[in-house]
Amino acid sequence: MNIEEFRDFCLSMKGVTEELPFGPDTLVYKVMGKMFALTGLDSEVFTINLKCDPDRAIQLREEFHYIIPGYHMNKKHWNTVNADIASTAQVKELTEHSYQLVVSSFPKKVQVEFQNL
């Protein structure tokens, strides 16, 4: 998967916005204002930081050498995935997992707004 495909995939999900809150070199994807994915635009290697269930995060790191603790993130809840090595299916699945974790954490008021999009 390349960055353009990743961008299209993220933007196809309900309520997602694309932002540059950390400057022009870091692309961030949010759902209802909450970050679920980010990637650097100035790196030779296409990596993505994705939120992950803490137990699953450890399991993924042990199983796949190209998944490491989240770079510049809370390492308990975030992984960095080398998308140049991971399969497109795996990147999509891990991105959807991250998205669903964020959506499931919304307060009830935001859940209602999200459902009405």
N, C-alpha and C positions, 0 to 999 in steps of 0.2 A: 504494500500500500504506500502511496506517496502522499505528500502533504495536501495536494489538491483533492485527492479522493477522501482523505481524512476530513478535510474541511467540509466537503459536500455531505459526507455522512453525518457529521455533527449537526450541521445546519438543517438536516432533514428531520431531526427530532423535535418534538413539540416543545415550544417555549424557549428554544436555544438562541442565544445571542453570541456574537463574536466581538471581542474587545481587545484593546491593547493597554490595560491599566498599569503595566509595569514598564512601559516604554515601547518603542517601535520594534524591538527584537523578540518580544514574547507575546504570542498569540494565545488568548484565553477564551475558552468556551464556558458559558454560564447557562444555567436553566433557572429562570425566575430570579436572576441576580446572584445565584450561588455557583461558584466555580466547580466544574467536574473534570475539566481537561485543560492542559496547557502544553505548548510546545515552543521551542526556540526557533526563530527564523534565520539565525546566523550560524547555525551549526552544519558541519559537513555530514553528520549522521542524524537521521530523522528519529528523534526520541520524543516520547509523549509522557507527561506525568498524568496519572489517572488515580482517582480515589479508589480505595479497595477495602473490603472487610478485613480487619486486622488479621484474623486467623488465615484467611485465604491469601492475604498478601505474603505471609511467611511461606505458605505452601508453594505459591508461584515462584518465589525467589529461590527456593530449594530445587524446584523442578526445572526451571528454565534459566540458563546462564545469562540471557539477554533481558531479564527482568530483575531490577535491583531496587533497593530502597529509594524513595522519591528524592530526587536531587533538589535541594533547597526547600524541601517540604517536610511536614511531620511524617517521619519514616514509619510510624505505626499505621497511618491511614493512607499513605500514598506510595505508589510504585512508579518507577521510570521504566518504560518499555521501549526497547530498541525496535522501532517499526521497520527498519531495514532488514531485520532478521525474522521477526514474528510474522506469522501468516496473516493475510488480510482478515480471515475469519476470526483469528484470535484477537486481533486489534479491535475488530468490531464488537466482539463479545465482551472484552474487558472495558471498552468504552461504554457499552450499554449498562454493564454492571455499575460503573462509576456514576452514570446518569441516574440509574434507579436508586442508588444509595442516597444521592442528594435529594431526589424527588420524595423518597420515603421519609426524609427527615424534616420536611416542610411542616410548619405549624398549620393547624386546621384552616385558618383564614387563607393562607397561601395555597393550600391544597384545593380549596374551593375555586380560587382564581385560576389555578392551573387547569382544573377540570373544565372550566368555562372557556378556555382558549380555543 
